[in-house]
Amino acid sequence: MPNFKHIVKVKPDEEKRLYRIFKELEKQGESEIKGMDTEWHSTMRKFGIRTKKISGEHGFIDEPWIQRDGINGVKAHLIRVKKDVECVEIPGNNISFFHFKRRRII
């Protein structure tokens, strides 16, 4: 396991949706989820629990934008990494580690 403070562990074989979110954050800096089926509820809960310290205390991830349809329906979620933050995947044996770090903007 890498010795970094701001990492999130994801098992790519078991948590495919969560791995997709973090992979999009690494490549594009944002991840958009359209059509919130019931299958996504547990994934979004895991995302919130695992990124609580990263998004709250240190502010690496912005709060997700939620587009609502009517009173209870959710159309889409948009998750973004802040502009001065870089997300890097460090592959392990069965686990991928996503390391969040600040980059210097000149």
C-alpha distances in whole Angstrom, upper triangle without the diagonal:
4,6,9,11,12,10,11,10,12,13,16,18,19,19,20,22,19,18,21,21,18,19,22,21,19,22,25,24,26,26,29,29,33,35,33,33,33,30,28,28,25,23,24,24,20,20,22,20,16,18,20,19,18,22,23,23,21,23,21,22,26,28,28,32,34,37,39,42,44,44,41,40,37,37,34,31,29,26,26,23,25,27,25,21,19,17,14,12,9,10,8,10,11,9,10,8,11,11,15,17,20,22,25,29,32
4,6,9,10,9,11,11,14,15,17,20,21,20,22,23,20,18,21,21,17,18,21,20,17,21,23,22,24,25,28,29,33,35,33,34,34,31,29,29,27,24,25,25,21,20,22,20,17,17,20,18,17,20,22,21,19,21,19,21,24,26,27,31,33,36,39,42,44,44,41,40,37,37,33,30,28,25,24,21,23,24,22,19,16,14,12,11,8,10,9,12,14,11,10,8,10,9,12,14,17,19,22,25,28
4,7,9,9,12,12,16,18,20,23,24,23,24,25,22,21,23,23,19,20,23,21,19,23,25,23,25,26,30,31,35,37,35,36,35,33,30,31,28,26,26,26,22,21,22,21,17,17,19,16,16,19,21,19,18,20,18,21,24,26,28,31,34,37,39,43,45,44,42,41,38,38,35,31,29,26,25,22,23,24,21,18,17,15,14,14,11,14,13,16,17,15,14,11,12,10,12,13,16,18,21,25,27
4,6,6,10,12,15,18,20,23,23,22,23,24,20,19,22,21,17,19,21,18,17,20,22,20,22,23,27,28,32,34,33,34,34,31,29,29,26,24,24,23,20,19,20,18,15,15,16,13,12,16,18,16,14,16,14,17,21,23,24,28,30,34,36,40,42,41,39,38,35,35,32,28,26,23,21,18,19,20,18,15,14,13,12,12,11,14,14,17,18,15,13,10,10,7,9,9,13,15,18,21,24
4,6,9,12,16,19,21,24,24,22,24,24,20,20,22,20,17,19,21,18,17,21,23,20,22,23,26,27,31,33,31,33,32,30,27,27,25,23,22,22,19,17,18,16,13,12,13,10,9,13,14,12,11,14,12,15,18,20,22,26,28,32,34,38,40,39,37,36,33,34,30,27,25,21,20,17,18,20,17,14,14,13,13,14,14,16,17,20,20,17,15,11,11,8,9,9,12,15,18,21,24
4,7,10,13,17,19,22,22,20,21,21,17,17,19,17,14,16,18,15,14,18,19,16,18,19,22,24,28,30,28,30,29,27,24,24,22,20,19,19,16,14,15,14,11,9,11,8,7,10,12,11,9,11,9,11,15,17,19,22,25,28,31,34,37,36,34,33,30,30,27,23,21,17,16,13,14,17,15,11,11,10,11,12,12,15,16,19,19,16,14,10,8,6,6,7,10,14,17,20,23
4,7,10,13,15,18,18,16,18,18,14,13,16,15,11,14,16,13,13,16,18,16,17,18,21,22,26,28,26,28,27,25,22,22,20,18,17,17,14,13,14,13,9,9,11,10,8,12,14,14,12,13,11,12,16,18,19,22,25,28,30,34,36,35,33,32,29,29,26,22,21,17,16,14,16,18,16,13,12,9,9,9,10,12,13,16,16,12,10,6,5,4,6,9,13,15,19,22,25
4,7,10,12,15,15,13,14,14,11,10,13,12,9,12,14,12,12,16,18,16,16,16,19,20,23,25,23,24,24,21,19,19,17,14,14,14,11,9,11,10,6,7,10,10,9,12,14,15,14,14,12,12,16,17,17,21,22,26,28,31,33,33,30,29,26,26,23,20,19,15,15,14,16,19,18,14,13,10,11,10,10,12,12,15,14,10,8,6,5,7,8,12,15,18,22,24,27
4,7,10,12,12,10,13,13,10,9,13,13,10,12,15,14,14,17,19,18,18,18,20,20,24,26,23,24,23,20,18,19,16,14,15,15,11,11,13,12,8,10,13,13,13,15,18,18,18,18,16,16,19,20,20,23,24,28,30,32,35,34,31,30,27,28,24,21,21,18,18,17,20,22,22,18,16,13,12,10,10,10,10,12,10,7,6,5,7,9,12,15,19,21,25,27,31
4,6,9,9,7,9,10,7,6,10,10,9,10,14,13,13,16,18,18,17,16,19,18,22,23,21,21,21,17,16,17,14,11,13,14,10,10,13,12,9,11,15,16,15,17,20,21,20,20,18,17,20,20,19,23,23,26,28,31,33,33,30,28,25,25,23,20,20,17,18,17,21,23,23,19,17,14,13,10,11,10,10,11,9,6,5,6,8,11,14,17,21,23,27,29,32
4,6,6,6,8,10,9,7,11,12,11,12,16,16,16,18,21,20,20,18,20,20,23,24,22,21,21,17,16,18,15,12,15,16,12,13,16,15,13,15,18,19,19,20,23,24,24,24,21,20,23,24,22,25,26,28,30,32,35,34,31,29,27,27,24,22,22,20,21,21,24,26,26,23,20,17,15,12,12,10,10,10,6,5,6,9,11,14,17,21,24,26,30,32,35
4,6,5,6,9,8,6,9,11,10,10,13,15,14,16,19,19,19,17,19,18,21,22,21,20,20,17,16,18,16,13,16,17,14,14,17,17,15,17,20,21,20,22,25,26,25,25,22,21,23,24,22,25,25,27,29,31,34,34,31,29,26,26,23,21,21,19,21,20,24,26,26,23,20,16,15,12,12,10,10,10,8,7,7,10,12,15,18,21,25,26,30,31,35
4,6,6,10,10,9,11,14,14,14,17,18,18,20,22,23,22,20,21,20,22,23,22,20,20,16,16,19,16,14,17,18,15,16,20,19,17,20,23,24,24,25,28,30,29,28,26,24,27,27,25,27,27,29,31,32,35,35,32,30,27,27,25,23,24,22,24,24,28,29,30,26,24,20,19,15,15,13,12,11,8,9,10,13,15,19,22,25,28,30,34,35,39
4,6,9,9,9,12,14,14,15,17,19,19,21,23,23,22,19,21,19,21,22,20,18,17,14,14,16,13,11,15,15,13,14,18,17,16,18,21,23,22,24,26,28,28,28,25,24,26,25,24,26,26,28,29,30,33,33,29,27,25,25,23,22,23,21,23,24,28,30,30,27,25,21,20,17,17,15,14,14,10,10,11,14,16,20,22,26,29,31,34,36,40
4,6,5,6,9,10,11,12,14,16,17,18,20,20,19,16,17,15,18,19,17,16,15,12,11,13,10,8,11,12,10,11,14,14,13,15,18,20,19,20,23,25,25,24,22,20,22,22,20,22,22,24,26,27,30,30,26,24,22,22,20,18,19,17,20,20,24,26,27,24,22,18,18,15,16,15,15,15,11,10,11,13,14,17,19,23,26,28,32,33,37
4,6,5,6,9,10,10,12,14,15,16,18,18,17,14,15,14,16,17,16,15,15,12,11,14,12,9,12,14,12,12,16,17,15,17,20,22,21,21,25,27,26,25,22,20,22,22,20,22,22,23,25,26,29,29,26,24,21,21,18,17,18,17,19,20,24,26,27,23,21,18,17,15,16,15,16,16,13,12,12,14,14,18,20,23,26,28,31,32,36
4,5,5,6,9,10,11,13,14,16,16,16,14,11,12,10,13,14,12,12,13,9,8,11,10,7,9,12,10,10,13,15,14,15,18,21,19,19,22,25,24,23,20,18,19,19,16,18,18,19,21,23,26,26,23,20,18,17,15,13,14,14,16,18,21,24,25,22,20,17,18,16,18,17,18,19,16,14,13,15,15,18,19,23,25,27,30,31,35
4,5,5,6,9,10,11,13,15,15,15,13,11,12,11,14,16,14,14,14,12,9,11,10,6,8,10,8,7,11,12,10,11,15,17,16,16,19,21,21,20,17,15,17,17,15,17,17,20,22,24,27,26,23,21,18,18,16,13,14,12,14,15,19,21,23,19,18,14,15,13,15,15,16,18,15,12,11,12,11,15,16,19,22,24,28,29,32
4,5,5,6,9,10,10,12,14,14,13,11,13,13,16,18,17,17,18,15,13,15,13,10,12,14,11,10,14,15,12,13,17,18,17,17,21,23,22,21,18,16,18,19,17,19,20,22,24,27,30,30,27,25,22,21,18,16,16,14,15,15,19,21,22,18,16,13,13,10,12,12,14,15,12,10,8,10,10,13,15,18,21,23,26,28,31
4,6,5,6,9,10,11,12,12,11,9,10,10,13,15,15,16,17,14,12,15,14,11,12,15,13,11,15,17,15,15,18,20,18,18,22,24,23,21,18,16,18,18,16,18,18,20,22,24,28,28,26,23,20,19,16,14,13,12,14,15,18,20,22,18,17,13,14,12,15,14,17,18,16,14,12,13,12,15,16,19,22,23,26,27,31
4,6,5,6,9,10,10,10,8,6,8,9,12,15,14,15,17,14,11,14,13,9,10,13,11,9,12,14,13,12,15,17,15,15,18,21,20,18,15,12,14,14,12,14,15,17,20,22,25,26,23,21,18,17,13,11,10,8,10,11,15,17,19,16,15,12,13,12,15,16,18,20,18,15,13,13,11,14,14,17,19,21,24,25,28
4,5,5,6,9,10,9,9,8,11,12,16,18,17,19,20,17,14,16,15,12,12,14,12,9,12,14,11,11,14,16,13,14,17,19,18,16,13,11,14,15,14,16,18,20,23,26,29,29,27,24,21,20,17,14,12,10,10,10,14,16,17,13,12,8,9,9,12,13,15,18,16,13,10,10,7,10,11,14,16,18,21,22,26
4,5,5,6,8,9,9,9,12,13,17,19,19,20,22,19,16,19,18,14,15,17,15,13,16,18,15,14,18,19,16,17,21,22,20,19,16,14,16,18,16,18,20,22,25,27,31,31,29,26,23,22,18,16,14,12,12,12,15,17,18,14,12,9,9,8,11,12,15,17,16,13,10,11,9,11,12,15,18,18,22,23,26
4,5,5,6,7,6,6,9,11,14,17,17,19,21,19,16,18,19,15,15,18,16,13,16,19,16,15,19,20,17,17,21,23,21,18,15,13,15,16,14,16,18,19,22,25,28,29,27,24,21,19,16,13,11,10,10,10,14,15,16,14,12,10,11,11,15,15,19,21,20,17,14,14,11,14,13,16,18,18,21,22,25
4,6,6,4,5,6,10,12,16,19,19,21,22,20,17,19,19,15,14,17,16,12,15,17,15,13,16,17,14,13,17,19,17,15,11,10,12,14,12,15,17,19,22,25,28,29,27,25,21,20,16,13,11,8,7,7,10,12,13,10,9,7,9,10,14,16,19,21,20,17,14,13,10,11,10,13,14,15,18,19,22
4,6,6,8,9,13,16,19,22,22,24,25,23,20,22,21,18,17,20,18,15,17,19,16,14,18,18,15,15,19,20,18,16,13,12,14,17,16,18,21,23,26,29,32,33,31,29,25,24,20,17,14,12,10,9,12,12,13,10,7,5,6,7,11,13,16,19,19,16,12,11,8,9,9,11,13,13,17,18,21
4,6,8,10,13,16,19,22,22,24,26,24,21,24,23,20,19,22,21,18,20,22,20,18,21,22,18,19,22,24,21,19,15,15,16,19,18,19,21,23,26,29,32,33,32,29,25,24,20,18,15,13,12,11,13,13,14,12,10,8,9,10,13,15,19,21,21,19,15,15,12,13,13,14,16,15,18,18,21
4,5,8,10,14,16,20,21,23,25,24,21,23,23,20,19,22,21,18,20,22,20,18,21,22,18,18,22,23,21,18,15,13,14,17,15,16,19,20,24,26,30,31,29,27,23,21,17,15,12,11,9,9,12,11,13,12,10,10,12,13,17,19,22,25,24,21,18,17,14,15,14,15,16,15,18,18,21
4,7,10,14,17,20,20,23,25,23,20,22,22,19,17,20,19,16,17,20,18,15,18,19,15,14,18,20,17,14,11,10,11,14,13,14,17,19,22,25,29,29,28,26,22,21,17,14,11,9,6,5,8,8,10,9,8,8,11,13,17,19,22,25,24,21,18,16,13,13,11,13,13,13,16,16,19
4,7,10,13,17,17,20,22,20,17,19,20,16,15,18,17,14,15,18,17,15,17,19,15,14,18,20,18,15,12,10,10,12,10,11,14,15,19,22,25,26,24,22,18,17,13,10,7,5,4,6,9,10,13,12,11,11,14,15,19,20,23,26,25,22,19,18,14,15,14,16,16,17,19,19,22
4,7,10,13,13,16,18,17,14,16,17,13,12,15,15,12,14,17,16,14,17,19,16,15,19,21,20,17,14,11,12,12,10,11,12,14,17,19,23,24,22,20,16,14,10,8,6,5,7,9,12,14,17,15,14,13,15,15,19,20,23,25,23,21,18,18,15,17,15,18,19,20,23,22,26
4,6,10,11,14,16,16,12,15,16,13,12,16,16,14,15,19,18,17,19,21,19,17,20,23,22,19,17,14,13,13,10,9,10,11,14,16,20,21,19,16,13,11,7,6,5,6,9,12,15,17,20,18,18,16,19,19,23,23,26,28,26,23,21,21,18,20,19,22,22,23,26,25,29
4,7,7,10,13,12,9,11,14,11,10,14,15,13,14,18,18,17,19,22,20,18,21,25,24,21,19,16,15,14,11,10,10,10,13,14,18,19,17,14,10,9,5,5,6,8,12,15,18,20,23,21,21,19,21,20,24,24,26,28,25,23,21,22,19,22,21,24,25,26,29,29,32
4,6,9,12,12,10,13,15,14,13,16,18,16,17,21,21,20,22,25,24,22,24,28,27,24,23,19,18,17,13,12,10,9,11,12,15,17,15,12,9,6,4,7,9,12,15,18,21,23,26,24,24,22,24,24,27,28,30,31,28,26,25,25,23,26,25,28,28,30,32,32,35
4,6,10,11,9,11,15,14,13,16,18,17,18,22,22,22,24,27,26,24,26,30,30,27,26,22,21,19,15,14,11,10,11,11,14,16,13,10,8,5,6,9,12,15,18,21,24,26,29,28,27,25,27,27,30,30,31,32,29,28,26,27,26,28,27,31,32,33,36,35,38
4,7,8,6,8,11,11,10,13,15,14,16,18,20,20,21,25,24,22,24,28,28,25,24,21,20,17,14,13,11,10,10,11,14,15,12,9,6,6,6,8,12,14,17,21,24,26,29,27,27,25,27,26,29,29,30,31,28,26,25,26,24,27,26,29,31,32,35,35,39
4,5,6,7,10,11,11,13,15,16,17,19,21,21,23,27,26,24,26,30,30,28,27,23,23,21,17,17,14,14,14,14,16,16,13,10,9,10,10,12,15,17,21,24,27,29,32,30,29,27,28,27,30,29,30,31,27,26,25,27,25,28,28,32,33,35,38,38,42
4,5,5,8,10,10,12,14,15,16,18,20,21,22,26,26,24,26,29,30,28,27,24,24,21,18,18,16,16,15,16,17,17,13,11,11,12,13,14,17,18,22,25,28,31,33,31,30,28,29,28,30,29,30,30,27,25,25,26,26,29,29,32,34,36,39,40,43
4,6,7,7,9,11,12,13,15,17,18,19,21,25,24,23,25,29,29,28,26,23,23,21,18,19,17,18,18,18,20,20,17,15,13,14,14,14,17,18,21,24,27,30,32,29,28,25,26,25,27,26,26,27,23,22,22,23,23,26,27,30,32,34,38,38,42
4,6,5,6,9,10,10,12,14,15,16,18,22,21,20,22,25,26,24,23,19,19,17,14,15,14,15,15,17,19,19,15,13,11,12,11,11,13,14,17,20,23,26,28,25,25,22,24,22,25,24,25,26,23,21,20,21,20,23,23,27,29,31,34,35,38
4,5,5,6,9,10,11,12,14,16,17,20,20,19,21,24,25,23,22,19,19,17,14,15,13,15,15,16,18,17,14,13,11,13,12,11,14,15,18,21,24,27,29,26,26,24,25,24,26,26,27,27,24,22,22,22,21,24,24,27,29,32,35,36,39
4,6,5,6,9,10,11,12,14,15,19,19,19,20,23,24,23,22,19,20,18,16,18,16,18,19,20,22,21,17,16,15,16,15,14,16,16,19,21,24,27,29,26,26,23,24,22,24,24,24,24,21,19,19,20,20,22,23,26,29,31,35,36,39
4,5,5,6,9,10,11,12,14,17,17,17,19,22,22,21,19,17,18,16,14,16,15,17,18,20,23,22,19,17,15,16,14,12,14,13,16,18,21,24,26,23,22,19,20,19,21,21,21,22,19,17,16,17,16,19,20,23,26,28,31,32,36
4,5,5,6,9,10,10,12,15,15,14,16,19,20,18,17,14,15,13,10,13,12,15,16,18,20,19,16,15,13,14,12,10,11,11,14,16,19,22,24,21,21,19,20,20,22,22,23,25,22,19,18,18,17,19,19,22,24,27,30,30,34
4,5,5,6,9,10,11,14,15,14,15,18,20,19,18,15,16,14,12,15,14,17,18,20,22,20,17,17,15,17,15,13,15,13,16,18,21,24,25,23,23,20,22,21,23,23,24,25,22,19,19,19,18,20,20,23,25,28,31,32,36
4,5,5,6,8,10,13,13,14,15,18,19,18,17,15,16,15,14,17,17,20,21,23,25,24,21,20,18,19,17,15,16,14,16,17,20,24,24,21,21,18,19,18,20,20,20,21,18,15,15,15,15,17,17,21,23,26,30,31,35
4,6,5,6,8,11,11,11,13,16,16,15,14,11,13,12,11,14,15,18,19,22,24,24,21,20,17,18,15,12,13,10,13,13,17,20,21,18,18,15,17,16,18,19,20,21,19,16,14,14,12,15,14,18,20,23,26,27,31
4,6,5,6,10,10,9,10,13,15,13,13,11,12,10,10,13,14,17,19,22,24,22,20,19,17,18,16,13,13,11,13,14,16,20,21,18,19,17,19,19,21,22,23,24,22,19,18,16,15,16,15,18,20,23,26,28,31
4,6,5,9,10,10,11,13,15,15,15,13,15,13,13,17,17,21,22,25,27,25,22,22,20,22,19,16,17,14,16,16,19,22,23,20,20,18,20,19,20,21,21,23,21,17,17,16,15,16,16,19,21,24,28,29,33
4,6,8,8,10,11,13,14,14,13,12,14,14,14,18,19,22,24,27,29,28,25,25,22,23,20,17,17,14,15,15,17,21,21,17,17,15,16,15,17,18,18,20,18,14,14,12,11,12,13,16,19,22,25,27,31
4,6,5,6,8,10,10,10,9,8,11,11,12,15,17,21,23,26,28,27,25,24,21,22,19,16,15,12,12,11,14,17,17,14,15,13,15,15,17,19,19,22,20,16,15,13,11,11,10,13,16,19,22,24,27
4,6,5,6,8,10,10,10,9,11,11,12,16,17,21,23,26,28,26,24,24,22,23,21,17,17,13,14,14,15,19,19,16,17,16,18,19,20,22,23,25,23,19,18,16,14,14,13,15,17,21,23,25,29
4,6,5,6,7,8,9,10,12,13,15,18,20,24,26,30,31,30,28,28,25,27,24,20,19,16,16,14,15,18,17,15,16,15,17,18,19,22,22,25,23,20,18,15,14,13,11,13,15,19,21,23,27
4,6,6,5,6,6,7,10,11,13,17,19,23,25,29,31,30,28,28,24,25,22,18,17,13,13,10,11,15,14,11,12,12,14,15,17,20,21,24,23,19,17,14,11,10,8,10,12,15,18,20,24
4,6,6,5,5,5,7,7,10,14,16,20,22,26,28,27,25,25,22,23,20,16,14,11,10,9,10,14,14,11,13,13,16,18,20,22,24,27,25,21,19,17,14,13,10,12,13,16,19,20,24
4,6,6,8,8,9,9,12,15,18,21,23,27,29,27,26,26,23,25,22,18,17,14,14,13,13,16,16,14,17,16,19,21,23,25,26,29,28,24,22,19,17,16,13,15,15,19,21,22,25
4,6,9,10,12,12,16,19,21,25,27,31,32,31,29,30,27,28,25,22,20,17,16,14,14,17,16,14,17,17,20,21,23,26,26,29,28,25,23,20,17,16,13,14,14,18,19,21,24
4,6,9,11,12,16,19,22,25,28,31,33,32,31,31,28,29,25,22,20,16,15,12,11,14,12,11,13,14,17,19,20,24,25,28,27,24,21,18,15,13,10,10,10,14,16,17,21
4,6,7,9,12,15,18,22,24,28,30,29,28,28,25,25,22,18,16,13,11,9,8,11,10,9,12,13,16,19,21,24,26,29,28,24,22,19,16,14,10,11,10,13,15,16,20
4,7,10,12,15,18,22,25,28,30,30,29,28,24,25,21,17,15,11,9,6,6,9,8,6,9,9,13,15,18,21,23,26,25,21,19,16,12,11,7,8,8,11,14,15,18
4,7,8,11,15,18,21,24,27,26,25,24,21,21,17,14,11,8,6,5,6,10,10,8,10,10,14,16,19,21,23,26,25,21,19,16,13,12,9,11,11,14,16,17,21
4,6,9,12,15,18,22,24,24,23,22,19,19,16,12,10,7,6,6,6,10,12,11,13,13,17,19,22,25,27,30,28,25,22,20,16,16,13,14,14,16,18,18,22
4,6,9,13,15,19,21,20,19,19,16,17,14,10,9,7,8,9,10,14,15,14,16,16,20,21,24,26,28,31,29,25,23,21,18,18,16,17,17,20,22,22,25
4,6,10,12,16,18,18,17,16,12,13,10,6,5,5,7,10,12,15,17,16,17,17,20,21,24,26,28,30,28,25,23,21,18,19,17,19,19,21,24,24,27
4,7,10,13,16,16,15,14,11,11,8,6,5,7,9,12,13,16,19,18,20,19,23,24,27,29,31,33,31,28,26,25,22,22,20,22,22,24,26,25,28
4,6,10,12,13,12,10,7,8,6,5,7,9,12,15,17,20,23,22,23,22,25,26,29,30,32,34,32,29,27,26,24,25,23,25,25,27,29,29,32
4,7,10,11,11,9,6,5,5,6,8,12,14,18,20,22,25,24,26,25,28,28,32,33,35,37,34,32,30,29,27,28,26,28,28,30,32,31,34
4,6,7,7,6,4,5,7,9,12,15,18,21,23,25,28,28,29,28,31,31,35,35,37,39,36,34,32,32,29,31,29,31,32,33,35,34,37
4,7,7,5,6,6,9,12,15,18,21,25,26,29,32,31,32,31,34,34,37,38,40,41,38,36,34,34,32,34,32,35,35,37,39,38,41
4,6,6,8,9,13,15,18,21,24,27,29,31,35,34,35,34,37,37,40,41,43,44,41,39,37,37,35,37,35,37,38,39,41,40,43
4,6,9,11,14,16,19,21,24,28,29,32,35,34,35,34,37,37,40,41,42,44,41,38,37,37,35,36,35,37,38,40,42,41,44
4,7,10,12,14,17,20,23,26,28,31,34,33,34,32,35,35,38,38,40,41,37,35,34,34,32,34,33,36,36,38,41,40,44
4,7,9,12,15,18,21,25,27,30,33,31,32,31,33,33,36,36,38,39,36,34,32,33,31,33,32,34,35,37,39,39,42
4,6,8,12,14,18,21,23,26,29,28,28,27,30,29,33,33,35,36,33,31,29,29,27,29,28,31,32,33,36,35,39
4,7,10,14,17,21,23,25,28,27,28,26,29,29,32,32,34,36,33,31,29,29,27,29,28,31,31,33,35,34,37
4,7,10,13,17,19,22,25,23,24,22,25,25,29,29,31,33,30,28,26,26,24,26,24,27,28,29,31,31,34
4,7,10,14,16,19,21,20,21,19,22,22,26,27,29,31,28,25,23,23,20,22,21,23,24,26,28,28,31
4,7,10,13,15,18,17,17,16,19,20,24,25,28,30,28,25,22,22,19,20,18,21,21,22,25,24,27
4,7,10,13,15,13,14,13,16,17,21,22,25,27,25,22,19,18,15,16,14,17,17,19,22,22,25
4,6,9,12,10,11,11,15,16,20,22,25,27,26,23,20,18,15,15,13,14,14,16,18,18,21
4,7,8,6,8,8,12,14,18,20,23,26,25,22,18,16,13,12,9,11,11,12,15,15,19
4,6,5,8,10,14,17,20,23,26,29,28,25,21,19,15,14,11,11,9,10,12,12,16
4,6,8,11,14,18,21,24,27,30,30,26,23,21,17,15,12,11,9,9,10,9,12
4,7,10,13,17,19,23,26,29,29,26,22,20,16,14,10,9,6,5,7,7,10
4,7,10,13,16,19,22,26,26,22,19,16,12,10,7,6,4,6,9,10,14
4,7,10,13,16,19,23,23,20,16,13,10,8,6,5,6,6,10,11,15
4,7,10,13,16,19,19,16,12,10,6,6,5,7,9,10,14,15,19
4,6,10,13,16,17,14,10,8,6,5,7,8,11,12,15,17,20
4,6,9,13,13,10,7,6,5,6,9,11,15,15,19,21,24
4,7,10,11,9,6,5,6,7,11,13,16,17,21,23,26
4,7,8,7,5,6,9,11,14,17,20,21,24,27,30
4,6,5,5,7,11,13,16,19,22,24,27,30,33
4,6,8,10,14,16,20,22,26,27,31,33,36
4,7,10,13,16,20,23,26,28,32,34,37
4,6,10,13,16,19,23,25,28,31,34
4,7,10,13,16,20,21,25,27,30
4,6,10,13,16,18,22,24,28
4,7,10,13,15,19,21,25
4,6,10,12,16,18,22
4,7,10,13,16,19
4,6,10,13,16
4,7,9,13
4,6,10
4,6
4
